[in-house]
Amino acid sequence: MLAATEPADTYIRFRDVQKSYGAVSVLNGISLDVAKGEVLVLCGPSGCGKSTLLRCINGLEPISSGTISVGEHRVDGASQDTLQKIRLSTGFVFQNFNLFPHMTALENITIAPRKILGLPQREAAAEGMKLLEQVGMAEKANVYPFQLSGGQRQRVAIARALAMKPSLMLFDEPTSALDPEMREEVLQVIRQVHHEHNMTMIVVTHEIGFAKSVASRAMLLDAGRIVEEASARVFFEHPVEERTRRFLRAISNDL
Ligand SMILES: Nc1ncnc2c1ncn2[C@@H]1O[C@H](COP(=O)(O)OP(=O)(O)OP(=O)(O)O)[C@@H](O)[C@H]1O
């Protein structure tokens, strides 16, 4: 049952989440709601807990206390069966692509639908080709990851995540390993995925232009605490907290 203050269309809900690695406390009382179809941009200094927060969402990291729910599922304390359901409905795109090096672009995309969903090869390949077209990579279907640029690898990784028809996409610094000229092509694909699928997304990124163009909300995390959370327009143009202003100045100077 939802509390009266919670929006009915909440897809991800954190309540007072704490996460420690041994004696090191990494998330310190995170409470957060992400609505269905919303794009939340998450930023913060190195080591503040951004990747840990993403990994807690699909149970890759168990939390120390508090509660997390995703869709109809409670993540903390979930059975392996439930965790599997949550992970299958969550696409995860990492900084370093994590493509299988010995498989072509198309094979990278079809492997999970074939092995996990039991899709016949022909159907998986047809779906895979559609996705490669969507990310502008159809002509590279039979090419291996080492023959692709970083931006192209990341576009294949996005198509691979989409092949499982997720309801949620988590992006962990998807462009930070890329040269500046390749970043835009990946950001454009992420924008397009959102527009075409109206998918709920959390994107860890410091790309302000991208965040302004696609994010509904943005949030600054520092030392495992939410410093500021606001609409993307307010967050990037009129942040309330001095810490946010300082952070935004610092990342603008790095660009
Ligand atoms: N498996 C682990 N065991 C122990 N400590 C960890 C583990 N994973 C992360 N940490 C620590 O937790 C803290 C937060 O790490 P996390 O990767 O979530 O930060 P981040 O904000 O994503 O950083 P970055 O921007 O550098 O990727 C860091 O101090 C990190 O060293």
The ligand as a Tripos MOL2 file, in Angstrom:
@<TRIPOS>MOLECULE
LIG
   31    33     1     0     0
SMALL
NO_CHARGES

@<TRIPOS>ATOM
      1 N1         32.9780   -3.8570   -3.4590 N.pl3     1 LIG1
      2 C1         33.4440   -2.8540   -2.6860 C.ar      1 LIG1
      3 N2         34.1070   -3.1030   -1.5390 N.ar      1 LIG1
      4 C2         34.5610   -2.1270   -0.7420 C.ar      1 LIG1
      5 N3         34.4040   -0.8060   -1.0130 N.ar      1 LIG1
      6 C3         33.7620   -0.4880   -2.1470 C.ar      1 LIG1
      7 C4         33.2470   -1.4790   -3.0440 C.ar      1 LIG1
      8 N4         32.6380   -0.8500   -4.0920 N.ar      1 LIG1
      9 C5         32.7720    0.4700   -3.8530 C.ar      1 LIG1
     10 N5         33.4400    0.6980   -2.6950 N.ar      1 LIG1
     11 C6         33.7430    2.0050   -2.1020 C.3       1 LIG1
     12 O1         32.4940    2.6830   -1.9700 O.3       1 LIG1
     13 C7         32.6500    4.0580   -2.2610 C.3       1 LIG1
     14 C8         31.6470    4.4630   -3.3350 C.3       1 LIG1
     15 O2         31.9910    3.7980   -4.5290 O.3       1 LIG1
     16 P1         31.1400    3.9970   -5.8660 P.3       1 LIG1
     17 O3         31.8190    3.2060   -6.9330 O.co2     1 LIG1
     18 O4         29.7310    3.7320   -5.5890 O.co2     1 LIG1
     19 O5         31.3330    5.5590   -6.1120 O.3       1 LIG1
     20 P2         31.0810    6.4270   -7.4320 P.3       1 LIG1
     21 O6         30.4270    7.6750   -6.9810 O.co2     1 LIG1
     22 O7         30.3740    5.6020   -8.4450 O.co2     1 LIG1
     23 O8         32.5680    6.7230   -7.8990 O.3       1 LIG1
     24 P3         33.1680    7.0130   -9.3750 P.3       1 LIG1
     25 O9         32.5380    8.2890   -9.8620 O.co2     1 LIG1
     26 O10        34.6290    7.1770   -9.1060 O.co2     1 LIG1
     27 O11        32.8250    5.8200  -10.2130 O.co2     1 LIG1
     28 C9         34.1040    4.2840   -2.6420 C.3       1 LIG1
     29 O12        34.7900    4.7370   -1.5170 O.3       1 LIG1
     30 C10        34.5510    2.8980   -3.0300 C.3       1 LIG1
     31 O13        35.9290    2.7440   -2.7860 O.3       1 LIG1
@<TRIPOS>BOND
     1     1     2 1
     2     2     3 ar
     3     2     7 ar
     4     3     4 ar
     5     4     5 ar
     6     5     6 ar
     7     6     7 ar
     8     6    10 ar
     9     7     8 ar
    10     8     9 ar
    11     9    10 ar
    12    10    11 1
    13    11    12 1
    14    11    30 1
    15    12    13 1
    16    13    14 1
    17    13    28 1
    18    14    15 1
    19    15    16 1
    20    16    17 2
    21    16    18 1
    22    16    19 1
    23    19    20 1
    24    20    21 2
    25    20    22 1
    26    20    23 1
    27    23    24 1
    28    24    25 2
    29    24    26 1
    30    24    27 1
    31    28    29 1
    32    28    30 1
    33    30    31 1
@<TRIPOS>SUBSTRUCTURE
     1 LIG1         1 GROUP 0 **** ****
